[in-house]
Amino acid sequence: RQGITIASSTSTIGQLAFADGTSGDARYEGSVLYNHNDNHMELSTNHATAIYIDSAQKVGIGTTSPATKLQLLHAGECKITLGYSTTQYAQLGRDTSGNYELACYENGANLKFGTSTSNNATTERMRIQSDGHVMVGCTTTSASSDPGLKFIKDGRIFTASAYDNNTQESLTMYSTGASLFRFYVDWGGTIHATSTSITGISDVRLKENIVDLETGLDEVLALK
């Protein structure tokens, strides 16, 4: 190898410093430092450690004790930005309100999630469309094609499948307490349930001709 070598003993620090003065922090406003005592390296700016690399090649930003291969810590907002431009990007991290997010900041872009059953390959398993619809195992919101589970942002849920008979079920409710199915619908269109009764729900929004009582409690108590 050719280049600049900074030689230090096994228990001292080798450093390349960038100064804009001759006293105090001005002597090392920026620096590249290697500590032979524990074999870690630091890259500093504004006389503070910016990037820390320990002897196991774990990288810390905002920490000098990285617990993983890459660890970012900050008391306020702490995010990683990946993108195409300053207005088209995605972010992963913690916002100023203490919420953690994986978010897309590009008009019309979908957020995809994938897994793999072999090395060096991935298959999309779920996506959140730019308009808020969520699709599992599919890529469109069609209710009658593209098999998968579709959660439409207005509250509708579509299930599409190539199954076409009563040997496969969907919309299943299973009680682990009773160790049996309570309800399911098969792909032949048959509804299976442990109870055949349907109980109406009393909802004031569904009632008509509602009037106030003119007298009060006595009439209520007299009802049979």
C-alpha positions in Angstrom: 0.0 0.0 0.0 1.0 3.6 -0.6 -0.1 6.7 1.2 0.2 8.6 4.5 1.0 6.5 7.6 0.5 7.8 11.2 2.5 5.5 13.5 1.6 5.3 17.2 2.2 2.8 20.0 -0.2 0.1 21.0 -1.7 2.1 23.8 -1.9 5.7 22.3 -3.9 7.6 19.8 -3.0 8.5 16.2 -4.8 11.5 14.9 -5.0 13.7 11.8 -6.5 17.0 13.0 -7.9 20.1 11.1 -7.4 23.3 13.0 -8.6 26.9 12.5 -6.7 28.2 15.6 -3.9 27.4 18.0 -5.7 27.0 21.3 -8.7 25.1 22.7 -11.1 23.3 20.4 -9.8 25.3 17.5 -6.8 23.0 17.3 -9.0 20.1 16.2 -12.3 21.4 14.8 -12.3 18.3 12.6 -10.3 15.1 13.0 -9.7 11.5 12.0 -8.7 9.6 15.1 -7.6 6.0 15.8 -7.3 4.7 19.3 -4.9 1.8 19.5 -5.9 1.1 23.1 -9.2 -0.5 22.1 -8.9 -0.2 18.3 -11.7 2.1 17.6 -11.8 5.0 15.0 -13.6 8.3 15.2 -14.5 10.9 12.6 -15.2 14.3 14.2 -16.7 17.6 13.1 -17.1 20.8 15.0 -14.8 19.2 17.7 -17.3 16.5 18.5 -17.4 12.8 17.4 -19.7 12.4 14.4 -19.0 8.8 13.5 -17.6 6.1 15.8 -16.4 2.7 14.5 -15.5 0.1 17.2 -13.1 -2.8 16.8 -15.9 -5.1 15.6 -16.7 -2.6 12.8 -19.9 -1.6 14.4 -20.8 2.0 13.4 -22.4 4.5 15.7 -23.7 7.9 14.8 -24.7 9.8 17.9 -23.3 7.1 20.1 -19.8 5.8 21.0 -21.2 2.4 22.1 -23.0 1.0 19.0 -24.9 -2.2 19.8 -25.5 -3.2 16.2 -23.7 -2.9 12.9 -25.2 0.5 12.4 -26.8 2.5 15.2 -28.2 6.1 15.1 -29.2 7.9 18.3 -30.4 11.5 18.8 -32.4 13.1 21.6 -34.8 14.7 19.1 -35.7 13.7 15.5 -33.6 10.8 14.3 -34.2 9.6 10.7 -32.6 8.0 7.7 -33.6 9.4 4.4 -33.4 7.5 1.1 -34.6 8.9 -2.1 -34.4 10.2 -5.6 -34.3 13.9 -4.9 -34.9 16.4 -2.1 -38.6 16.3 -2.8 -38.9 12.5 -3.6 -37.8 10.3 -0.8 -38.6 7.9 2.0 -37.7 8.2 5.7 -37.3 5.7 8.5 -36.9 6.8 12.1 -38.3 8.8 15.0 -40.0 12.2 14.7 -40.0 15.1 17.0 -43.2 13.9 18.7 -41.7 10.6 19.7 -43.5 8.5 17.0 -41.6 6.0 14.9 -42.3 6.0 11.2 -41.6 4.4 7.8 -43.0 6.9 5.4 -43.0 7.8 1.7 -42.7 11.4 0.6 -43.2 11.0 -3.1 -46.4 11.8 -4.9 -48.0 8.6 -6.3 -45.4 6.2 -4.8 -46.5 3.0 -3.1 -44.9 1.6 0.1 -44.0 -2.1 -0.5 -43.1 -4.9 1.9 -41.5 -8.2 0.7 -40.0 -11.4 1.9 -37.9 -14.1 0.3 -37.9 -17.9 0.1 -34.4 -18.0 -1.5 -31.2 -15.9 -1.4 -30.8 -12.9 -3.6 -34.5 -12.7 -4.5 -37.6 -11.1 -3.0 -41.3 -11.3 -3.5 -43.7 -8.5 -2.7 -46.1 -9.6 0.0 -47.9 -6.4 1.0 -48.2 -2.8 -0.2 -49.7 0.5 1.0 -50.8 2.5 -2.0 -50.2 6.2 -2.2 -54.0 6.7 -1.7 -54.0 4.7 1.5 -55.4 1.4 0.4 -53.7 -1.7 1.8 -53.2 -4.9 -0.2 -51.9 -8.2 1.0 -50.8 -10.7 -1.6 -52.0 -8.6 -4.5 -51.4 -5.3 -6.2 -54.8 -3.9 -7.1 -58.0 -2.9 -5.3 -60.3 -4.9 -7.6 -63.0 -6.9 -5.7 -63.4 -9.4 -8.5 -59.8 -10.1 -9.7 -56.2 -10.2 -8.5 -56.4 -12.7 -5.6 -55.5 -11.4 -2.2 -56.9 -9.3 0.7 -57.7 -5.7 0.1 -58.4 -3.1 2.8 -60.0 -0.1 1.2 -59.5 3.2 3.1 -63.2 3.9 3.3 -63.8 0.8 5.5 -64.5 -1.8 2.9 -62.7 -5.2 2.8 -62.4 -7.3 -0.3 -61.2 -10.9 -0.4 -60.5 -12.4 -3.8 -59.4 -16.0 -4.4 -59.2 -18.6 -7.1 -60.9 -21.1 -4.8 -64.4 -22.1 -6.0 -65.8 -24.8 -3.7 -66.8 -25.6 -0.2 -63.5 -27.4 0.7 -61.8 -24.1 1.3 -63.0 -21.5 3.8 -62.7 -17.7 4.3 -63.9 -15.2 6.8 -63.2 -17.7 9.6 -63.9 -17.2 13.3 -62.3 -19.9 15.6 -62.7 -19.9 19.4 -59.5 -21.1 21.1 -61.5 -21.2 24.4 -64.1 -23.6 23.0 -61.6 -25.3 20.6 -64.1 -25.1 17.7 -65.1 -22.9 14.8 -67.9 -20.5 15.5 -68.4 -19.1 12.0 -66.9 -19.3 8.5 -67.9 -18.9 4.9 -66.6 -21.4 2.3 -65.7 -20.5 -1.3 -68.8 -22.4 -2.5 -70.9 -19.6 -0.9 -72.2 -21.6 2.2 -72.3 -19.9 5.6 -71.3 -22.2 8.5 -72.1 -21.1 12.1 -72.7 -22.8 15.5 -75.7 -20.5 15.9 -78.4 -20.0 13.3 -80.1 -17.0 15.1 -79.6 -13.4 14.1 -80.0 -10.8 16.8 -80.9 -7.3 15.9 -78.9 -4.4 17.2 -80.7 -1.5 18.9 -79.3 1.6 17.2 -81.1 5.0 17.5 -79.8 5.8 14.1 -82.0 3.1 12.6 -85.2 4.0 14.4 -88.1 6.1 13.1 -90.9 8.3 14.6 -89.0 9.0 17.8 -90.9 11.3 20.1 -90.3 12.7 23.6 -92.4 11.4 26.5 -94.7 14.2 27.7 -94.9 12.9 31.3 -92.0 10.8 32.2 -90.9 8.0 34.6 -94.4 6.8 35.6 -95.2 5.8 32.0 -91.9 4.0 31.6 -92.4 2.0 34.8 -96.0 1.1 33.6 -94.7 -0.5 30.4 -95.2 -4.3 30.2 
